[in-house]
Each structure stands twice: as C-alpha cells, then as structure tokens.
C-alpha cells in the first residue's frame, strides 16, 4: 500500500513495496518512566522514521543534495545546537563519491534527514525530499508525504499539534542514529544499501503521554547515480536487530529536553 493512499505505513515514501512504520501514541521507555514501547499500530508505520518517517526514510528514506539544500539549514537555531555536515554549514550532506562507500554514506545521511523532526515542517520536508529523492520520484513522494503529515489524527496520536509542532512545555524528538551500513548490491550507477540504526522518537515533557523511546530498525535503500550524486528511488524497512537493554535509570523529561536542545543531531555519517 502506498503513502498516496493515505496509509500511515508509507510515511517516508517509496513505491507500493515500501513499508515504513510510524510511532504510535503509546510509546514506552519513557525518560522518567519504565514502560517499553508496545507493538506498533497502524498509526505507527520510518524514520522517521523515519524512520524514516522512518519515512523515506527513504529516509528511508530516509534529502536534491546540492547547493539548494542549504535552504534547509539551521540558521534559526541557537549556536551550538545546529546539525553538523561535512562543512558544518549544510543541514543535508551532498556530493558523495561515485563508488560503493559513497553509496553507503548517502544512504546513512539520507536516513538521518528523512527521520528528523524537520520532516514535520512542510517547507523543510519539501527541501529534504527534493534533496534525497531522484528527480523522477521526488514529486510523487512530496504529494504522498504531504497527505500523511497533514492527517490530524496521526499528529494527535503522537502528541503533536495539527500543524506538526510540539505542545507548549514539551520538546519533540525524532532522530535516527546510524550504527552501520552494508552494500547489498553495487553496479556502478545503482546500489542497494542496508542501514542499521537506532531511532529516538517522542515528546520530552513532564505531562506527555508520548515519552521519548528507542527503537531499532534496518532500512534497505535503492539508490541511483543521477545529477552527479546518489539519490533514493525506493526503500524498505524491517525491525531490528534489537540489542538487549541495559539496566539504566531513565533520565527525567527535563534532562532529555535539555540534551536535545544542547546536542545538535549529525547530518553526515561515515
């Protein structure tokens, strides 16, 4: 089922084969709580998260990595909290090498962008999608993602306002942390890359019913070399591998919110 059908399973885009799970409203592993995240419902298909959305994410899918991607920068953020890139100036990396490692780097970085909180802002989402997807795919993905992210029922289920913003007194967290990548297939101008990652998703706030929790996924990206860079054409997502959790005390909602504000997410990996 495709995101164009308005189904939450394809939040981060892709073809009819793509399935990305969205976080539901009953997430566990609360910072300040003990519950684990229950099984995902239809409202949690990504990135984002992606995935990615853990959509993509892809990403999956996880954004046209070119100079125009600078419009998705973080100039409106406080110093020290902006995402980092190879040069430290772009929120979405670009210019990947035309080889197997370059394809893996592109997949990792695209997953991060497509699974970010910026995907819930329409203008930033459009910039990311145009930067990540191949030109012949981007337009369809834009329409599909706009439809998904405009669903008030979905936004409400994860604790956000109808415009995608976080309620007052809380901080929205949506981040993908790449753990590793693997080139499944490489053929010069096309590549299939797996990326294994951990995802943080939820609201950091004292009264939230959707606390920040951790999940583990593996995204498979189909990439094509076009316009002098790697671009996403499709992706799939599956759960795990999931490590055994350590017996660590969860941080308070206030500590989690401060961490998110003080530590900028990376936009360049590998």
Helices and strands as residue ranges (DSSP letters): G 3-5, G 67-72, H 100-114, G 117-120, H 122-132, H 135-149, H 152-157, E 171-186, E 190-204, E 213-226, E 229-239, H 253-262
